[in-house]
Amino acid sequence: MPSMTPPSSPMQLSLHTGRDGKDVSLQTPTSVSSLTPPVTPIGKDSVERIPSPLSEPSNEQSASLLRGKITTPLRFTDELEECLDERGRRIEFGEGVWSKVYKARSTPASTSALQTPPSSPVTDSRILAIKTSRRGDAGPVLTTEALILTRLTLTPGHEKHIVPFHGFHTETQSLVMSAVPLALSTYIEDQADLARKQPVSTATMFDPFLGPAPWKDMARKLISSLAWLHHTAGIMHGDVKPHSILLRPTEADESHPGAFRYEPLLADFSAAMDIAPDSADQKVLSSFTAPFSAPEVLKSLRPGGAPPTPASDVFSLAATLLAAATGHVLLYPGCDFRRRNLMAGEGHQIIDFIRSFGNGSRVPRNGFVEKLTKPAVAKIPEQRISAQDWVVLADEICGDSA
C-alpha cells in the first residue's frame, strides 16, 4: 500500500452530470454550524462524492416511487420570505451539486372564502431551510427527493427518524424543511477538539471521543432509524455519513445522565431510492461518498457490477459510528483522495485500517465498538447484519448506555 501522507486539505464534493462530462464541485459553506437539511453538510474536513455514470437518476427513482403509490409531493402553500443579512443579501446555509439551501420565514398564504384549504398546515412565522435549484437541470432531482420525503413523511414514526419535511413549494420549485442547524460531522469534530485539549488519560484513551454512554445511546438511535427507513418505509438512503445526519436537541433527562442529548435525524435524500423487491430492478446510485461507501457501491461503477442494496446503508452507518468513535470525520486522517478510495475499496477491513491511525485505540479489540460494527462491515453484503437484526444486537451491547 502507498505510504501515508500528511493531513490533506479539505476535499470538495463532486457529481458527474453525465451530460457534458464535467464535474460540479460543492463550495464550502460560510458557516458550518448553520448547515441545514437537505444539502450535504461540509465540516472542517469535507468529503467527496464519487461521480456515477447514471445520467438521469431522477427518472429511474421516480419510476420506483410509482410502485409506492406516491406520485404527487406534499405541497407547501404558505408564503416564504427570505431572511437577509445586514447587507441585504440572502442568508445561505450551504450548497450542493444540484441545489442550495437558504434561510427563510413562512407566513400564512392569503386565502378567501372561495379557496380550498391549503395542502400544508397554516404556520406561524418560523425559520425554515429552503432547498432550491442551483442549475437548470436540477428540477427532476428535487422533484424526486420531494416524492421520497413525502412518502417518508406519510410513514408512521417519521418524526423520530428524519428531518421534518413541510412540502414542495411549487412557485419556487423548492423543498421546505425545518431548520436543524447542527450536523453530526460538526458535532464529532467539536467533541474531538475538546477531548484533545484534555490531558491524556489511560482511563479514557480506549473510549469513543463522545464518551461510552453517549456513543452507545447515539448508536442505538441511529440503528433504529435505519431499521425504520428500510423495513417500515421501504427506502434505501444511499449516502449515509456523518454529514447527512442532523442533530435535534432533546430535553435533559436527569434519570439518564449518560444519554445522548440529541435526536439524530436522517437528512439529504438526494441519492435515496425505493427498495426494489427484485434485485434486478434495483438501480445504480446517483452519487455516493467515500470513505463511507460500501465496497460493492464502488464496484457498481464497473461494467457488470452488482447494484447497491440496503446492506450498503448498513455498512455506511457502521463507518459513521466508527468516525464518531475515533473523532475523525473522514476516518483515515492524513490520506489523500486516492489512498482513501483504495481503502474504501477494501472496506471489509475498515476496523483494522482505523486501528493503524492515531486514534485506533478508541476501537479496542473485542470492545463494544468493534462488537457492534463488525457484523455490519462483512465483505459479502448478504452476510452483513440486517438493520432490523442490528437493532436487537445494539440493545444487547448498548443496553446499559443510559
N, C-alpha and C positions, 0 to 999 in steps of 0.2 A: 504494500500500500504506500502511496505517496507520503512523504513526511509532513508533519504538522506545520502550519503556517501561523504567523502572529494573528491576533484577533482581526478579523476582517471588518471593513466598514459596512454600515447598514446596506442591505440589498433592497432593490425595488421589486415590486410585483409587476408581472407582465403577463399578457394573454395574447396568443396568436389570433388575429382576427380572421384568418382564413380567406379573406377577400383580396387583400393587397400584399399579403405575406409579411407585413410589418408587425412588430411588437409594440404594444401600447403600454407605457410604464405608468405606474401609480406614483403620485407625488406624496412625499411625506407630509402629513397634515401639520398645521402650525401648532396645535395643542393636542398632545397625546391623551391627556386626561379628559378631554371633552369629546372624544370619539363616541359616536352613537351608531346604532344599527341602521341599515343592514350593511353598510360598507365594511370591508375587512379592515379592522384597525391595524395600525402600524406602530409598534412600540419603539423602544430605544434601539433595539435591533430588529429590523424589518425582515419579512420573509418574502420569498419569491414564488409566485405562481408559475407553474410549468405550463407552457402552451400545449393545447391539444389540437389534433388535426380535425376535430369536429367543428365545421364552419357554421352550422346552424343548430346549435344546441336547443334553442328555444322551441323550434318546431317539433323536434322529437320528444322533448319533455312535455310539451303541450299535448301531444298525442297520448302519452301515458296518463296524463291527468284526466283526459276524457273518460278513461276507464273508471276513474274515481268519481264520475258524475259531476265534477266541478268544471263548468265551462265559462262562468262569469265571476269575476272577482268581487269581493265585498266593496261597496262604494263608500267613499268618504265625501260627504256633501257639505260639511261646514266650510266656511271661508278660511283661507290661510293668509296670514300676514307675516312677511319676512322679518326676522329680527336683524337689526342693523347695528354695526359698531359705531364708535364715536365719530368716525369719518364718513358715516352713511353707507358703508359697504356691507353687503350681505355676509353674515357670520356663517362660515362653513365648518362642519365638523370633520370632514375628510373626503377623499376622492378615491374612486375605484376605476377599474378598467372601463366599465360601461357607464358609470354614474358618479354623482357626487351627492353628498348629504349636507343639508344646511339646516339652520335653526329657524323655527317659525312658531307663531302662536296661532291658535284656532279661535274663531269666533262663529257663533251660530249663523247659518245661512239665512237670508231673508226669505220669508215664506208668506203665502197668502192663503185665504180660506179655500181657494180652488186647487192649491197644490197638494200633492200627496206627501205623506211623511217621508223624511229622508231615510236612506238606507242605513246610515250610521247614526248613532245616538247624538242628539244635540249636546254639545260640550260647552263648558265654560272656557274662558280664555286659559290656555295652558301651553306649556312648552312642548314642542314636538320635534322629531327628526324627520326631515323630508328627503327621501331618496329620489333623485330625478336624473334624467338622462344627461350625459355629458358629450354624446356623439349621436349622429343621425341614425345609426343602425341599432341603437340600444333599445328601441321601443319594444320589440318582441321579447327581449330578455327580461325587461322589467315586468311586462305583462305576465310572463310565465312565472316569475317569482311571486307576483301578486296572486296568481291562482294557487300556488303552493301554500302561501301564507294564509289564504282564505280557507283552504282545506284544513290546515293545521288549526286555525282559529275555531273552526266548527267541530273540532275533535275534542271530546271531553277531557279535561285535565290540562289543557294547554296553558292555563295561567301560570303553572309552576315550572314550565319547561321551555317556553320560547319567549322571545321579546314581543311585547304587546303590539299587535298589528291593528290599525284602525281603519284601513281600507285603501282603495285605489282612488286617487283624486284625478278624475277624468280630464278636467280642464287643463291641468299641468302635466298629465301623464306621469304621476309621481306616486310612490308608496309612502304612506303616512304611518309613522312608528312612534311609540313613546320614546322619549329621550332617556337613555340609560348610559350615563357618561363614563363608566369605568369598565375597561376590558380586562379580562383575566391576564392577558400578557403584561399589561402595565402593572397590575397588582403583584404578579410574580416578581417582576423586576424590582419594584419598590421594596417588597419584603426581603428580597435577596440583598439589596443595598443596605437595608437596616441591619440585617444579620451580619454582614461583613464588617460593620463598624463595631461589633461587639468582640470582646476578647475570645480567642479560640478556646473552646472547652471540649474536653473528651466526653463530657456528659451529653453534648448536643451535636457533635460532628457527624453522627450516624443518623440523625433525624432529618426529615424534609425541612426545607427552609421555612415553610409555612407553619411548622410545628406538627408533631404527630397527630394530635387530636383534630385540629382544623383540616389537615390534609385528608385524613380519613373521612371526615364529615363531608368535605367537598367532593371527594371521590364517589361516595355513595350517592350524593345528589346528582352528579353528572352521569353516572352509570344508569341511574333511574330515568333520567331524561332521555338518554339514548334508547333505552328499552321502550319507553313510551313512543318515541319517534318511529322506531322500527315496527314494533308489534301492535301498537294501538293505532297510530296514524298511517302506517304503511309507507313511510317516506325514508329515503336514504339522504343524509345531509350532503355527503360528497366532499366536504372540505373542513372537517373538524380540526381545530387547532386553538391554542390559547387566544389568538386574535379574533376568533369568531364566537367567543363566549363572553357575554356581558354579565356584570355583577350588580344585582339589585340589593341594597342594604335591607337587612331584616331587623326586627325588634330584638334587643338583647334578652336572652333567657338566662336568668341567674341560676336556674336549676341545672343548666348545661353549660358550664363555663368553657368547655373545650369545643363548643360548636363553631362552625364556620359562619361568620357574621354576614354572609351574603347568600342570596339565592342566585346560582348560576343559570343563565338563560341562553339557550342556543340562538344564534343570530346568523345573518348573512347566508341566505338560502339560494344564492345565485347559481350554485352548482348542484342543487338538490334535484332529486327525481323520484318518481314513483318506483316502489319495489315491485318489479315485474314478477308475476308468478312463474313465468317461463324464462329461464336464464337466457334463452336465445333472443328474447325480446329486450333484454337489458342493453342500454346504450353506453357508449364511452362518455366519461365525464367531460364537461366542457372546460373545466380547469381544476387544478389541484395544487397543493403546496408541499414542497419538500422542505424539511425532512419528515413531515408528519404524514406523508403519503405512504400507504402500504406498498410493498414491493410489486404486487400484481397491478397496481394502478400505473406505476411507471412502465411496466412491461406491456400494458394495454396499448401503449403508443405504437408498438411494433406490429407489423402485419401478422394477423392471426392471433394476436394477443387476446386473452380472456377479458371480458368486461368486469368492472369492479362490482362488488356485492356488498351487502350490509356488513360482512366481515371486514371490509376495508375501513368502514367507520369505526369498528371496534378497535382495530389497530391504531387508527389516528387518535382515538380518545386515550388509549394506553400511552401513546407517545406524549400526549398533552399532560397526563398525570405524572409522567417521568420528568417533564420540564418543570412542573410545579414542585417536584421533589428536589431537583438539583439547582433551581434558580436560574437555569439557562433557557431562555425562551426559544433559542434556535437549537437546543440540545447539544450541539457539538461546537463549543466555543473555539474560535481560532481557525476554523476550517473555511476555506473559500467555497464558492458555489459548486465547483466541480467535485471537490472532495466530499462535500455534504451530499451531493446527489449519488456518488458512488456508495456511500454508507447507507443511504436510503434504499438503494437497490438491493442491499443485503439486510433489510430491516429486521429480519428474524433474530439478528444478532444485536439488536438495539441496546439491550441491557448491558451486554459485555462492552459494546462501544462506549456507552456512557461511563462505565467504570474506569475507562482509560483516560478520562478527563479529570480536571481539578476537583470537582465535587462528586466524584464517583462514590465516595464514602457515604453519601446520602442515600445510596441504594445498596445497602449491605446484603450479602448473600443470605438467602433464606429469611430475610426480613419481610415485614408486611408489605412494603412497596413492591418487592420482587414477586411475592406470592400473589398479589392482586393483579399485576400487569403481565406476568409471564404467560398465562393461558391465553391472553389476548393478542400476542405477537407471534404466534406459531407461524412457521414458514408457509405451510399449506393453508389457505383460507378456510377450507372446510373443517380443519382441525382446530380452529380458534373457537373459543367460548362464545356462545351467542350472548347478545345483550341481556336477554331475559335470564339466562343462567348466571350471567355475571352479577346481576342484582343479588342473587342468592349467595354467591361467593363473597360479595362485598359485605353483606350482612354478617357473614361468618367471621371474616377477617377484621372488619372495621366496626363491628357491633358495639365495641366498648369505647368508641371515639368520643361520645358526649357524656 
